[in-house]
Amino acid sequence: MPAPQNAPTAPPLAPLLTDEGRRLLEELRTYDPAHELALATRLRREHPAELVSAALGQARLRQRAVAKFGEHDAYRMYFTPNGVEQATRAPVAAYRAERFRALGVRRVADLCCGIGGDAIALARAGIAVLAVDRDPLTCEVARANADALGLADLIEVRRADVTEVDTTGYDAVFVDPARRGGRGRIFDPEAYSPPLSWAITAARTTPHAALKIAPGVPHEAVPEDAEAEWISDGGEVKEAVLWFGTSPGTYRATLLPGPRSLTGRGLPDPGVRPVGRYLYEPDGAVIRAHLVAEVADELAGGLIDETIAYVTGDELRATPYASAYEITDVLPFNVKKLKALLRERGIGVAVIKKRGSAVEPEELRRKLRLDGPNSCVIVLTRVAGAPTMLLGQQVRP
């Protein structure tokens, strides 16, 4: 995606692309920021100051990028501060690229390509990519990444305004609009750069398309001719995608690793019932996709409250779409009673979860003063409208 205004300053790239720059970056692979001053002083005796400064900055970015790209790629790639922050996680990009490949896509216009994370995944899936961004440094970094990973034959990087790019002849477009500005995250889809309405129009010019959007997008903003997919990786919701040329009107939750995908069947909201022996917490992608009813049906369960996305049941059933907890206590919310109960049971470690409660977990943790050899899970929520504490343990069917 294009770099937002007031972006953090990125280190210059050119010095790092020389043989000396590459050798220095390899030397900094085990760089420890705590010793940066002494390290910089030593390195400046051996290398130009500009190169040392750029290499240290890039080393910091590579360390941050490991979480998204893994060590093997992160320590070969180049980054900008915003590029690290906004790039798609490699497993998510690889999953999307595989969906494109399965659709028979062979040429993609990647509009707002950023540092090239998605372009890399597409190229690795055997898809030729036109990667477009308006920021000159971002384009330089994307081009360097294609070279570094041996994908330059499949990735053409072009500096341009994406709204002026002719996508005629491409099998698909992928658009990742900038969703950050000078004041932080942008929540209005029409304030994206480019706006979501433009991206939707662009999506309809090719046989297939995918538009990356914020997970919090309201369902009423999803076009009738689009499929809406929410993706989580390792239990954390990462993004939503509008797909065109696939299954119009479908709502999907996809969990990585896997992938495991759950699609909507138009089920009515589950009924409310008393808390049973087991509590199920649906994955965030399931909740965002409004597919809690599908999970409840799979589990033969009901809701603990009509406004809370917790499913309860009397049987332990396996599902990839929710975490399961065996509930031992269902109590009205009362800090004093909870503290006494935990002390009696020797609870020194507690995972505190909340949904539909105004209580902050860390504030409660300070009040509880946990001490002891045992552990438990505490769920702060509402049951049939009443503030409630549920105690138990996580279980894995």
Buried (B, 14 or more C-beta within 10 A) or exposed (E): BBBBEEBEEBBBBEBBBEEBBBEBBEBBEEBEEEEEEEBBEEBEEEBEEEBBBBBBBBBBBBBBBEEBBEEEBBBBBBBBBBBBBBBBBBBBBBBBBBBBBEBEBBBBBBBBBBBBBBBBBBBBBEBBBBBBBBBEBBBBBBBBBBBBBEBBEBBBBBBEEBEEBEBEEBBBBBBBBBBBBEEEEBEEBEEBBBBBEBBBEBBEBBEBBBBBBBBEBEEEBBBEEBBBBBBBBEEEBBBBBBBBBBEEEBBBBBBBEEBBBBBBEEEEEBEBBEBBBBBBBBBBBBBBBBBBBBBBBBBEBBBBBEEBBBBBBEEBBEBEBBBBBEBEBBEEBEEEEBBEBBBEBEBEEBEBBBBBBEBEBEEBEEEBEBEEEEBBBBBBBBBBEEBBBBBBEBEEE
